[in-house]
Amino acid sequence: MAARRSRGADRHPGLAAAIVPTAFVVVAFLVPLVGLLLLSLRPTDDLNNPLPGFALDQYVEVFTTDYLWGSVIESLWLAVRVSVTCLVLAFPMAWYLARSTSRVGKSIVFIITLSPLLTSEVVRSFGWRVVMGGEGPVNVVLQALGIIDEQLSLLRSPWTVFIAVVHVMLPFAVIALSASLGAIDNDMLRASAVLGASRVRTFFSVVVPLSAPGIVAALVIVFSLSMGVYVTPMLVGGANQSLAGLRIQTEAMTTFDQPAAAALSFVLLVVTLVVCGLLGGLGRLAEPGRLAGRRSRA
């Protein structure tokens, strides 16, 4: 019996140590989620107090009210733009971190990339308020160059919110991409060059398929975080923006309609999971083995 147990422990090293923290994470995630789901199904009275029983009134309100459903669409559009922008900006930075032989250069880029993560999101958002404020460097420089005569109202602008959110999310995309780009064998790149492929064709035919897992990971991480972003839009753009995170806060803390806030949260979660699932499916289709199989059948 003891020998059998030891063989089982050797076969699954660390399994016993992983059970407790894994169970804690699962319970800590599922219990609040189930509570949120039950709350979203509660009807309310005229004062938004939850009533006994279950109904779909809150979800009907989310899907039929432009104030709530429009915020989901706006959050989706912001997350798509932020994800694509972060992917484009992160690729050259991740490529340099993964392929460069210069220790000094890699250290500088690494510090610049991760420096936003060393401060809280609140501090970074207030930094953007200073930069984009009426007396901030952007307005000062534009006025000094004679481009504008009066101060621009850059705060509370959707574009300022977009830039600030990209700044917050960019390090996550760089980290996710650098691992995949670092795993690409240099022989693959040399073989492509020897066969006469240009750098552009090598990038799209070799680098992109081989880095597909990192691309998908970067898109999923940035998209999921951007869908529920709250602090940065609140501090940079104000509370009147049509974003789901801000609408949830308003419903829960201002109008005290917690079932509606819970329903909107669940709709946001489902939309996020659907898009992330689609991204994962596209990533599997772009894997080199599947691409080679489809080309050989063709």
Backbone bond lengths (Angstrom), bond angles and torsions (degrees), N, CA, C in turn:
res aa  C-N    CA-C-N  psi(-1)  N-CA   C-N-CA  omega(-1)  CA-C   N-CA-C  phi
1 M - - - 1.451 - - 1.522 111.41 -
2 A 1.354 115.90 -45.19 1.472 120.43 179.62 1.519 110.88 -64.00
3 A 1.353 115.15 -39.47 1.470 118.27 178.87 1.519 111.07 -65.63
4 R 1.342 115.81 -37.45 1.462 119.30 179.32 1.522 110.96 -65.11
5 R 1.356 116.25 -39.78 1.461 119.89 178.37 1.522 111.46 -65.81
6 S 1.334 115.79 -40.16 1.467 118.64 -179.82 1.517 110.80 -65.97
7 R 1.365 116.28 -37.38 1.462 118.08 177.19 1.515 110.70 -65.34
8 G 1.352 117.33 -38.52 1.464 120.03 177.35 1.514 111.92 -65.08
9 A 1.332 117.79 -37.88 1.462 120.69 178.09 1.511 111.05 -67.17
10 D 1.382 115.54 -38.09 1.461 117.87 178.23 1.518 111.51 -67.55
11 R 1.329 115.65 -32.98 1.457 119.29 -178.40 1.530 111.56 -71.72
12 H 1.315 117.77 -30.92 1.462 122.16 -179.53 1.531 109.11 -127.94
13 P 1.304 117.69 73.01 1.469 119.56 -178.63 1.523 111.42 -66.50
14 G 1.324 115.81 134.75 1.454 121.04 177.85 1.507 115.14 80.20
15 L 1.360 117.48 2.98 1.464 119.45 -177.43 1.520 111.20 -64.41
16 A 1.315 116.71 -44.97 1.462 119.98 -178.15 1.519 111.26 -63.92
17 A 1.320 116.62 -38.48 1.470 119.63 -179.56 1.522 111.79 -70.17
18 A 1.333 116.96 -24.59 1.465 120.19 -177.55 1.524 112.97 -87.54
19 I 1.326 117.73 -15.61 1.460 120.50 -175.06 1.521 111.23 -64.71
20 V 1.324 117.29 -48.23 1.472 120.83 -175.07 1.529 112.04 -64.27
21 P 1.345 119.96 -52.54 1.478 117.82 179.09 1.526 113.01 -64.06
22 T 1.346 117.07 -33.84 1.459 119.28 177.99 1.521 110.92 -66.14
23 A 1.327 116.24 -43.17 1.463 119.80 178.10 1.525 110.97 -63.28
24 F 1.328 116.73 -38.70 1.463 120.20 178.41 1.529 111.17 -62.41
25 V 1.332 116.80 -44.50 1.465 120.49 -179.68 1.522 110.52 -63.93
26 V 1.343 116.72 -43.17 1.463 120.57 -179.22 1.524 110.58 -63.28
27 V 1.340 116.62 -46.82 1.468 119.89 -178.80 1.526 110.72 -66.27
28 A 1.330 116.58 -43.10 1.462 120.40 -179.07 1.524 111.63 -65.33
29 F 1.314 117.86 -22.76 1.466 121.25 178.11 1.524 111.76 -90.36
30 L 1.324 116.69 -44.50 1.461 119.95 -172.86 1.521 112.71 -75.75
31 V 1.322 117.82 -39.43 1.470 119.58 -176.44 1.535 111.37 -62.07
32 P 1.335 120.17 -50.62 1.471 118.23 175.96 1.530 112.95 -62.86
33 L 1.345 116.44 -33.61 1.460 119.34 -179.34 1.520 111.20 -66.29
34 V 1.331 116.78 -42.13 1.467 120.73 177.29 1.528 110.21 -64.92
35 G 1.338 116.26 -41.63 1.460 119.55 176.91 1.512 112.31 -61.67
36 L 1.332 116.31 -39.00 1.463 120.60 177.75 1.525 111.20 -65.42
37 L 1.332 116.81 -40.42 1.458 120.90 178.80 1.525 111.11 -63.79
38 L 1.330 116.49 -44.41 1.469 119.69 179.14 1.528 110.88 -63.88
39 L 1.317 116.59 -39.29 1.466 119.70 179.01 1.524 111.31 -65.21
40 S 1.337 116.95 -36.38 1.465 119.97 -179.06 1.525 112.35 -68.63
41 L 1.323 117.72 -17.42 1.464 121.67 -179.00 1.522 112.84 -96.68
42 R 1.327 116.81 4.21 1.458 120.05 -178.77 1.527 110.25 -86.56
43 P 1.325 118.07 132.85 1.478 120.03 172.22 1.526 109.86 -72.74
44 T 1.308 116.17 164.30 1.466 120.79 -179.09 1.523 110.46 -130.64
45 D 1.339 115.13 158.83 1.465 120.11 175.16 1.523 109.69 -90.24
46 D 1.338 116.07 -168.20 1.465 120.23 -177.16 1.525 112.68 -67.08
47 L 1.332 116.70 -20.11 1.463 121.23 179.67 1.528 111.88 -100.52
48 N 1.341 116.77 15.25 1.470 123.70 178.48 1.521 113.19 65.82
49 N 1.318 117.39 21.92 1.457 120.26 175.38 1.526 109.48 -82.91
50 P 1.343 119.08 132.82 1.470 120.82 178.86 1.526 111.69 -61.94
51 L 1.319 116.30 137.07 1.454 123.04 178.76 1.527 109.88 -108.61
52 P 1.320 118.00 160.42 1.473 119.73 176.20 1.530 110.81 -64.01
53 G 1.324 114.62 155.70 1.453 120.68 178.41 1.519 112.07 98.35
54 F 1.327 114.23 -178.10 1.450 120.68 -177.96 1.522 109.71 -134.08
55 A 1.323 115.96 143.44 1.464 121.87 179.32 1.522 108.44 -157.87
56 L 1.325 115.04 165.50 1.469 120.95 179.71 1.527 111.56 -102.04
57 D 1.328 116.20 18.46 1.461 119.42 -176.17 1.526 111.93 -60.03
58 Q 1.326 116.97 -38.02 1.468 119.41 -176.65 1.525 110.85 -67.13
59 Y 1.327 117.20 -39.01 1.465 120.10 179.29 1.532 110.94 -70.89
60 V 1.338 116.76 -35.72 1.461 119.63 175.03 1.520 109.86 -61.57
61 E 1.329 116.82 -40.59 1.459 120.62 178.85 1.527 111.52 -64.97
62 V 1.331 116.32 -39.38 1.470 119.71 179.94 1.523 110.60 -63.13
63 F 1.328 116.98 -45.44 1.465 120.63 -174.21 1.529 113.16 -80.30
64 T 1.311 117.79 -17.56 1.470 119.61 -176.52 1.525 113.10 -108.61
65 T 1.316 118.11 -4.57 1.464 121.95 -179.20 1.521 109.05 -106.45
66 D 1.315 116.13 121.10 1.471 120.18 179.08 1.519 111.39 -60.39
67 Y 1.308 117.27 -32.64 1.459 121.80 -179.67 1.527 111.18 -59.65
68 L 1.340 117.40 -38.40 1.461 121.24 -177.74 1.527 111.72 -94.29
69 W 1.334 117.58 -51.86 1.470 119.65 -178.28 1.522 110.97 -66.58
70 G 1.316 117.27 -34.82 1.458 119.92 176.74 1.513 112.26 -62.05
71 S 1.334 117.05 -32.08 1.462 119.87 178.10 1.530 111.18 -68.69
72 V 1.338 117.17 -33.85 1.466 120.01 176.44 1.527 110.24 -65.84
73 I 1.335 116.86 -44.12 1.466 120.80 178.64 1.525 110.59 -63.24
74 E 1.322 117.01 -41.86 1.470 120.75 179.78 1.528 110.78 -65.64
75 S 1.331 117.13 -40.51 1.462 120.31 176.85 1.526 111.07 -65.17
76 L 1.335 116.77 -39.24 1.457 120.98 177.70 1.528 110.74 -62.56
77 W 1.316 116.83 -43.63 1.462 121.19 179.99 1.533 110.89 -65.83
78 L 1.329 116.97 -41.38 1.459 120.23 177.11 1.528 110.75 -63.83
79 A 1.329 117.71 -43.88 1.459 120.92 -178.75 1.524 111.55 -64.43
80 V 1.335 117.65 -38.58 1.463 120.69 178.01 1.523 110.51 -63.66
81 R 1.333 116.50 -47.89 1.469 119.99 -179.78 1.522 111.91 -62.75
82 V 1.327 116.58 -43.02 1.462 120.34 -179.88 1.521 110.73 -65.54
83 S 1.333 117.41 -40.85 1.471 120.80 -178.55 1.522 111.25 -64.21
84 V 1.329 117.03 -47.06 1.465 120.56 -179.39 1.525 110.38 -65.14
85 T 1.323 117.18 -43.27 1.463 120.34 179.92 1.519 111.39 -63.75
86 C 1.318 117.36 -44.09 1.468 120.22 178.75 1.523 111.23 -63.54
87 L 1.340 117.42 -37.54 1.463 119.99 178.66 1.525 110.85 -63.68
88 V 1.327 117.06 -44.36 1.467 121.27 -179.38 1.527 110.63 -65.55
89 L 1.322 117.27 -43.66 1.456 120.51 -179.09 1.526 112.48 -72.63
90 A 1.333 116.32 -33.38 1.459 119.62 -175.39 1.524 112.75 -77.50
91 F 1.330 117.90 -25.74 1.464 119.70 -173.94 1.527 112.37 -60.65
92 P 1.331 120.12 -52.08 1.468 117.79 179.32 1.516 113.46 -64.53
93 M 1.333 117.40 -34.85 1.460 119.62 178.32 1.519 110.93 -67.24
94 A 1.332 116.53 -43.90 1.464 120.03 178.76 1.524 111.70 -66.64
95 W 1.338 116.42 -36.79 1.460 120.29 177.94 1.537 110.64 -62.77
96 Y 1.316 116.23 -42.37 1.459 119.78 179.19 1.530 110.40 -65.40
97 L 1.320 117.62 -43.21 1.458 120.69 179.55 1.520 111.55 -63.87
98 A 1.332 116.40 -35.17 1.460 120.08 -175.33 1.520 113.15 -84.32
99 R 1.332 119.05 -30.26 1.460 120.92 -170.21 1.524 114.12 -114.10
100 S 1.323 118.47 -16.79 1.464 119.86 -176.26 1.526 110.91 -71.19
101 T 1.316 115.63 147.31 1.471 121.66 177.58 1.525 111.58 -101.90
102 S 1.311 117.38 -1.57 1.461 121.66 -179.65 1.523 109.64 -85.68
103 R 1.321 116.83 112.50 1.460 119.86 -179.12 1.522 111.51 -67.13
104 V 1.324 116.02 -39.03 1.460 119.46 -179.10 1.530 110.33 -65.83
105 G 1.339 116.20 -46.65 1.454 119.82 179.29 1.509 112.45 -62.36
106 K 1.332 116.92 -42.91 1.462 120.45 179.39 1.524 110.73 -64.26
107 S 1.330 116.71 -38.31 1.467 119.95 179.74 1.522 110.63 -65.00
108 I 1.338 116.33 -41.50 1.465 119.78 -179.60 1.525 110.60 -64.79
109 V 1.336 116.31 -47.53 1.468 119.93 -179.81 1.522 110.44 -64.35
110 F 1.317 116.26 -38.87 1.469 120.20 179.86 1.525 110.80 -63.67
111 I 1.326 117.09 -43.16 1.464 120.62 179.89 1.528 110.37 -65.82
112 I 1.342 116.08 -43.63 1.469 119.59 179.10 1.524 110.54 -62.56
113 T 1.330 116.42 -39.14 1.468 120.24 -178.00 1.514 111.96 -67.58
114 L 1.323 116.50 -44.44 1.459 119.97 -173.98 1.521 113.74 -90.89
115 S 1.320 117.86 -7.66 1.467 119.61 -177.92 1.528 113.21 -58.75
116 P 1.361 119.74 -35.80 1.470 117.51 176.99 1.520 113.54 -61.71
117 L 1.349 117.08 -27.61 1.457 119.60 -178.71 1.524 112.48 -77.83
118 L 1.336 117.11 -11.01 1.463 120.94 -179.45 1.519 112.27 -82.91
119 T 1.314 117.36 -9.65 1.461 121.89 176.35 1.527 108.98 -121.51
120 S 1.308 115.72 158.82 1.461 119.52 -178.32 1.527 110.53 -72.95
121 E 1.322 114.75 160.30 1.460 120.27 179.48 1.518 111.21 -64.12
122 V 1.324 117.14 -30.45 1.463 120.65 178.13 1.525 110.42 -65.03
123 V 1.335 116.33 -45.15 1.469 120.43 -179.39 1.527 110.29 -63.43
124 R 1.323 116.68 -43.50 1.465 119.59 179.63 1.525 111.22 -63.82
125 S 1.311 116.55 -39.56 1.464 119.81 -179.43 1.524 111.36 -67.38
126 F 1.329 117.15 -39.82 1.456 119.30 176.26 1.525 110.71 -66.81
127 G 1.337 117.11 -30.77 1.450 120.01 174.30 1.519 111.97 -60.97
128 W 1.326 116.51 -40.65 1.463 119.84 177.08 1.525 111.33 -67.84
129 R 1.331 117.70 -31.39 1.466 119.83 175.21 1.528 110.73 -62.99
130 V 1.330 115.72 -39.17 1.466 119.62 178.31 1.528 110.51 -67.29
131 V 1.343 115.86 -44.77 1.469 119.81 -176.85 1.525 111.22 -65.07
132 M 1.327 117.39 -41.51 1.455 121.51 -174.68 1.519 113.75 -95.41
133 G 1.316 117.81 2.33 1.448 120.88 -178.38 1.529 112.90 -69.08
134 G 1.326 115.30 171.77 1.456 120.03 -178.72 1.514 113.08 -60.64
135 E 1.335 117.29 -35.36 1.465 122.17 177.63 1.526 111.49 -100.93
136 G 1.323 117.24 14.28 1.447 121.39 -177.67 1.513 113.03 -76.97
137 P 1.319 117.09 170.30 1.466 120.95 -176.23 1.520 114.10 -62.81
138 V 1.328 118.34 -30.83 1.465 119.61 -179.61 1.527 110.33 -64.34
139 N 1.315 117.91 -50.47 1.458 121.26 178.63 1.518 111.82 -65.37
140 V 1.328 117.05 -38.46 1.464 120.76 -179.22 1.527 110.58 -63.34
141 V 1.336 116.85 -45.45 1.459 120.73 -179.12 1.527 111.07 -66.19
142 L 1.330 117.37 -43.31 1.465 120.36 -179.99 1.527 111.42 -63.51
143 Q 1.328 116.54 -38.73 1.463 119.07 177.75 1.527 111.49 -70.51
144 A 1.338 116.60 -37.38 1.457 119.77 178.90 1.524 111.70 -65.29
145 L 1.315 116.74 -33.51 1.473 120.79 178.58 1.521 112.44 -81.75
146 G 1.318 117.40 -5.40 1.458 120.83 179.74 1.514 113.85 77.62
147 I 1.327 117.69 13.96 1.465 120.80 -179.58 1.521 110.62 -74.51
148 I 1.321 116.76 -35.95 1.464 120.60 178.81 1.522 108.52 -128.43
149 D 1.333 115.99 153.73 1.462 121.55 177.15 1.519 111.77 -99.43
150 E 1.330 116.04 -33.61 1.454 121.02 179.64 1.524 109.72 -118.44
151 Q 1.303 114.77 158.57 1.461 119.95 -179.78 1.528 110.62 -64.62
152 L 1.340 115.06 138.05 1.459 120.57 175.76 1.521 109.96 -84.70
153 S 1.309 115.74 143.84 1.460 121.12 176.59 1.534 108.37 -87.59
154 L 1.324 115.60 80.47 1.461 120.55 -175.29 1.526 112.38 -81.36
155 L 1.324 116.32 -31.98 1.459 118.59 175.86 1.533 109.74 -68.90
156 R 1.324 114.50 154.22 1.471 122.36 -177.05 1.526 111.51 65.11
157 S 1.325 116.11 21.79 1.458 121.12 176.64 1.524 109.30 -100.75
158 P 1.333 118.23 138.13 1.467 119.73 177.81 1.527 112.89 -58.51
159 W 1.329 117.62 -33.46 1.453 119.71 179.91 1.523 111.47 -70.82
160 T 1.316 117.25 -34.99 1.463 119.87 176.31 1.524 110.28 -66.11
161 V 1.315 116.65 -40.92 1.467 120.47 176.17 1.517 110.30 -61.96
162 F 1.320 116.95 -43.47 1.462 121.13 179.32 1.536 111.08 -59.88
163 I 1.323 117.52 -47.21 1.467 121.05 -179.53 1.528 110.44 -63.25
164 A 1.334 116.90 -42.37 1.461 120.03 -179.29 1.527 111.68 -65.16
165 V 1.327 117.16 -39.91 1.471 119.90 179.17 1.526 110.42 -68.22
166 V 1.330 118.23 -38.69 1.467 120.84 175.49 1.521 110.45 -59.44
167 H 1.323 116.85 -42.74 1.465 120.64 178.50 1.520 111.79 -60.75
168 V 1.335 116.59 -37.09 1.462 120.56 179.91 1.526 111.31 -71.40
169 M 1.324 117.93 -38.78 1.462 122.15 -172.13 1.533 113.80 -89.48
170 L 1.322 118.47 -19.30 1.461 121.10 -173.67 1.530 113.72 -56.61
171 P 1.339 121.02 -42.88 1.472 118.95 -179.90 1.526 114.11 -58.15
172 F 1.327 117.60 -34.69 1.467 119.87 179.97 1.534 110.51 -65.17
173 A 1.321 117.11 -38.68 1.460 120.25 178.97 1.530 110.72 -67.92
174 V 1.318 117.13 -39.92 1.469 120.44 -179.93 1.530 110.29 -63.81
175 I 1.307 117.17 -44.77 1.468 121.02 -179.15 1.527 110.63 -62.93
176 A 1.336 117.09 -43.95 1.467 120.43 -178.69 1.524 111.84 -65.77
177 L 1.330 117.15 -37.34 1.466 120.46 -177.13 1.519 112.75 -77.32
178 S 1.326 117.70 -36.92 1.465 120.19 -172.98 1.520 112.19 -61.50
179 A 1.318 117.20 -33.93 1.472 119.25 -179.99 1.526 111.11 -65.74
180 S 1.337 117.38 -44.34 1.468 120.09 179.85 1.520 111.66 -68.88
181 L 1.308 117.70 -40.59 1.463 119.94 -179.81 1.524 111.43 -68.23
182 G 1.313 117.26 -33.40 1.458 120.02 177.43 1.511 113.65 -69.37
183 A 1.349 116.92 -21.80 1.469 120.27 -179.44 1.523 113.08 -85.36
184 I 1.328 118.53 -5.32 1.467 120.69 -179.98 1.523 109.42 -73.30
185 D 1.322 115.92 128.16 1.466 121.50 -179.45 1.529 109.72 -72.58
186 N 1.334 115.95 132.73 1.465 119.79 178.66 1.525 112.00 -62.95
187 D 1.335 116.64 -26.82 1.469 119.55 178.94 1.526 111.50 -62.86
188 M 1.333 116.61 -31.63 1.463 119.81 177.69 1.520 110.68 -65.38
189 L 1.307 116.63 -41.07 1.460 120.57 179.05 1.529 110.75 -68.50
190 R 1.346 117.09 -40.15 1.474 120.24 178.64 1.520 110.08 -65.33
191 A 1.332 117.18 -41.52 1.461 120.38 -179.42 1.520 111.05 -62.30
192 S 1.339 116.26 -39.37 1.454 119.24 178.29 1.528 111.14 -64.31
193 A 1.340 116.62 -39.96 1.466 119.92 178.85 1.524 111.02 -68.37
194 V 1.334 116.98 -39.04 1.467 120.51 -179.96 1.526 110.26 -64.23
195 L 1.314 117.40 -35.54 1.465 121.16 -179.67 1.529 112.54 -77.60
196 G 1.321 116.27 1.44 1.455 120.08 173.81 1.506 115.24 93.99
197 A 1.316 118.67 8.93 1.464 120.84 -179.59 1.527 109.80 -74.68
198 S 1.311 116.01 140.08 1.455 120.41 175.44 1.524 109.79 -73.98
199 R 1.322 116.11 170.89 1.462 119.52 179.56 1.525 111.28 -64.59
200 V 1.324 115.51 -36.61 1.468 118.49 179.60 1.528 110.31 -65.91
201 R 1.338 116.08 -44.63 1.466 118.68 179.61 1.525 111.24 -67.50
202 T 1.329 117.11 -37.26 1.460 119.95 176.45 1.520 110.71 -61.48
203 F 1.334 115.55 -39.82 1.460 119.08 -179.54 1.529 111.08 -62.77
204 F 1.339 116.55 -47.88 1.461 119.22 -175.86 1.524 113.24 -80.06
205 S 1.335 117.88 -27.09 1.467 120.60 -176.53 1.518 113.24 -94.53
206 V 1.320 117.39 -23.00 1.468 120.49 -175.82 1.522 111.11 -118.60
207 V 1.323 115.98 -56.63 1.463 119.57 -172.74 1.525 111.98 -66.76
208 V 1.322 116.73 -48.22 1.468 119.41 -176.79 1.529 112.14 -63.45
209 P 1.355 119.92 -48.05 1.472 117.65 177.87 1.522 113.74 -61.77
210 L 1.333 117.15 -39.66 1.461 119.60 -178.74 1.523 112.54 -71.33
211 S 1.308 116.11 -25.15 1.469 119.74 179.25 1.523 112.00 -98.19
212 A 1.319 117.53 12.02 1.469 121.16 -178.23 1.523 113.28 -55.85
213 P 1.347 119.72 -42.11 1.473 118.11 177.78 1.522 112.90 -59.24
214 G 1.339 116.86 -40.78 1.458 119.58 178.62 1.516 112.31 -68.91
215 I 1.334 116.58 -37.12 1.464 119.84 177.79 1.526 110.27 -62.88
216 V 1.327 116.08 -46.48 1.462 120.06 179.87 1.524 110.27 -63.66
217 A 1.338 117.14 -43.10 1.465 120.09 179.52 1.528 110.91 -61.44
218 A 1.333 116.64 -43.13 1.466 120.08 179.22 1.523 111.05 -62.99
219 L 1.334 116.98 -45.13 1.461 120.42 -179.22 1.523 111.43 -64.79
220 V 1.332 116.65 -42.27 1.469 120.04 -178.74 1.529 110.42 -65.00
221 I 1.327 117.06 -45.84 1.463 120.22 -178.36 1.524 110.88 -63.63
222 V 1.324 116.37 -50.50 1.460 119.98 -176.72 1.523 110.49 -66.25
223 F 1.331 117.26 -42.15 1.465 120.14 -178.58 1.524 111.06 -63.97
224 S 1.325 116.99 -47.68 1.466 119.87 -177.13 1.527 111.34 -64.43
225 L 1.332 117.52 -38.16 1.465 119.68 177.84 1.528 111.84 -70.97
226 S 1.328 116.49 -35.57 1.467 120.27 -177.82 1.525 111.99 -73.12
227 M 1.317 117.76 -29.25 1.464 120.03 -178.37 1.528 111.85 -62.51
228 G 1.313 117.28 -36.92 1.460 120.01 -177.99 1.511 113.64 -107.52
229 V 1.338 117.57 18.02 1.460 119.97 -176.67 1.526 109.78 -61.83
230 Y 1.327 115.69 139.43 1.464 119.80 -173.52 1.526 112.34 -135.80
231 V 1.333 116.77 -50.00 1.464 120.41 -171.26 1.524 111.31 -63.49
232 T 1.341 117.23 -50.63 1.462 120.71 -176.38 1.527 112.57 -62.90
233 P 1.345 120.20 -49.83 1.472 118.71 176.75 1.527 112.86 -60.46
234 M 1.326 116.53 -35.03 1.464 120.03 -178.93 1.524 110.99 -65.03
235 L 1.329 117.13 -45.53 1.459 120.79 -175.46 1.528 112.08 -79.87
236 V 1.321 117.32 -34.26 1.458 120.26 -175.99 1.524 111.52 -88.94
237 G 1.327 116.69 -40.51 1.457 120.00 -173.51 1.504 115.59 -108.46
238 G 1.323 118.16 -13.19 1.458 119.79 -179.44 1.516 112.51 94.70
239 A 1.329 115.08 169.67 1.468 121.03 -173.39 1.515 114.03 -83.67
240 N 1.319 118.43 -6.37 1.466 120.82 -175.05 1.522 113.05 -90.44
241 Q 1.323 118.84 5.73 1.460 120.52 179.23 1.526 110.94 -73.74
242 S 1.304 114.69 150.91 1.468 120.56 -178.60 1.526 109.82 -90.17
243 L 1.323 115.56 69.08 1.458 121.74 176.11 1.520 108.95 -120.58
244 A 1.327 116.15 145.15 1.461 120.51 -173.36 1.524 111.94 -61.99
245 G 1.341 117.17 -40.08 1.458 119.38 179.97 1.511 112.39 -59.83
246 L 1.320 116.64 -41.30 1.461 120.60 178.59 1.521 111.55 -71.73
247 R 1.340 116.81 -35.52 1.466 119.93 177.85 1.534 110.50 -66.20
248 I 1.325 116.86 -38.58 1.465 120.01 178.43 1.526 110.17 -62.88
249 Q 1.326 116.75 -43.22 1.456 120.48 178.46 1.533 110.88 -62.86
250 T 1.320 116.67 -40.88 1.457 120.25 179.51 1.523 111.53 -64.82
251 E 1.331 116.35 -45.61 1.468 119.46 -179.49 1.522 111.25 -64.91
252 A 1.325 117.96 -36.58 1.461 120.84 -175.28 1.526 112.50 -82.01
253 M 1.346 117.81 -38.95 1.457 121.09 -169.70 1.525 114.27 -109.39
254 T 1.329 118.37 -16.71 1.466 120.30 -178.63 1.529 111.31 -106.46
255 T 1.340 116.52 -54.07 1.467 119.60 177.84 1.527 111.96 -89.69
256 F 1.327 117.06 -8.43 1.467 123.41 177.62 1.527 112.52 57.47
257 D 1.337 115.59 33.84 1.460 121.25 175.83 1.534 107.24 -99.36
258 Q 1.319 115.24 76.56 1.455 119.74 -174.67 1.527 113.56 -66.55
259 P 1.324 121.36 -36.97 1.472 119.40 174.33 1.529 113.18 -59.29
260 A 1.343 117.60 -39.82 1.462 119.73 177.15 1.525 111.05 -66.08
261 A 1.333 116.67 -39.72 1.465 120.12 176.95 1.520 110.54 -63.49
262 A 1.328 117.27 -39.54 1.463 120.50 178.61 1.527 111.14 -66.51
263 A 1.328 117.26 -40.75 1.469 120.61 178.64 1.523 110.72 -64.22
264 L 1.322 116.76 -43.79 1.465 119.86 178.20 1.521 110.78 -64.03
265 S 1.314 117.03 -36.65 1.471 120.77 176.77 1.520 111.12 -63.19
266 F 1.316 116.90 -41.86 1.462 119.82 -179.36 1.523 111.30 -69.67
267 V 1.317 117.68 -38.74 1.464 119.94 176.30 1.518 109.87 -62.41
268 L 1.319 116.99 -42.67 1.469 120.95 177.78 1.518 110.49 -61.95
269 L 1.335 117.27 -40.92 1.463 120.94 179.01 1.518 111.37 -63.83
270 V 1.334 117.38 -44.27 1.462 121.04 -178.81 1.528 110.89 -64.49
271 V 1.330 117.28 -43.99 1.471 120.63 178.39 1.517 110.02 -60.89
272 T 1.328 117.00 -42.27 1.465 120.83 179.23 1.522 111.23 -63.11
273 L 1.329 117.61 -44.10 1.467 121.07 -179.75 1.522 111.26 -65.51
274 V 1.321 117.33 -38.35 1.470 120.24 179.47 1.519 110.55 -63.84
275 V 1.327 116.82 -46.91 1.467 120.05 -179.66 1.519 110.61 -65.16
276 C 1.325 117.71 -41.85 1.467 120.29 178.54 1.527 110.94 -64.18
277 G 1.343 117.14 -36.91 1.461 119.69 175.82 1.515 112.11 -64.28
278 L 1.341 116.78 -40.32 1.468 120.33 176.73 1.527 111.13 -64.02
279 L 1.327 116.56 -40.08 1.463 119.67 177.61 1.522 111.21 -63.70
280 G 1.330 116.02 -40.56 1.458 119.25 177.12 1.518 112.34 -63.42
281 G 1.341 116.82 -39.72 1.460 119.79 177.14 1.510 112.46 -64.68
282 L 1.336 116.89 -41.58 1.461 120.11 176.86 1.523 111.10 -64.03
283 G 1.334 116.12 -36.54 1.456 119.18 177.86 1.508 112.61 -64.20
284 R 1.332 116.88 -39.60 1.475 119.27 177.72 1.520 111.01 -67.33
285 L 1.325 117.35 -36.21 1.469 119.34 177.71 1.520 111.95 -66.75
286 A 1.330 116.56 -28.42 1.468 120.47 -177.52 1.519 112.93 -88.35
287 E 1.340 118.24 1.43 1.464 119.94 179.22 1.526 109.61 -63.22
288 P 1.351 117.29 143.42 1.469 120.02 -175.83 1.523 113.81 -55.78
289 G 1.332 118.28 -39.79 1.462 120.46 -179.23 1.522 112.15 -63.82
290 R 1.315 116.62 -41.66 1.465 119.66 179.43 1.511 110.52 -69.65
291 L 1.341 117.57 -39.01 1.459 120.01 177.79 1.516 111.02 -62.71
292 A 1.335 116.74 -42.45 1.463 120.37 179.10 1.515 111.30 -65.01
293 G 1.352 116.01 -38.39 1.462 119.12 178.58 1.502 112.56 -64.64
294 R 1.335 117.36 -41.22 1.459 119.79 179.63 1.535 110.85 -68.08
295 R 1.337 116.33 -38.08 1.463 118.86 179.29 1.518 111.61 -67.26
296 S 1.348 117.04 -37.84 1.464 119.40 179.92 1.527 110.96 -68.39
297 R 1.361 115.96 -36.30 1.476 117.42 177.76 1.509 110.82 -69.07
298 A 1.365 114.29 -34.06 1.463 116.79 178.20 1.523 111.92 -67.29
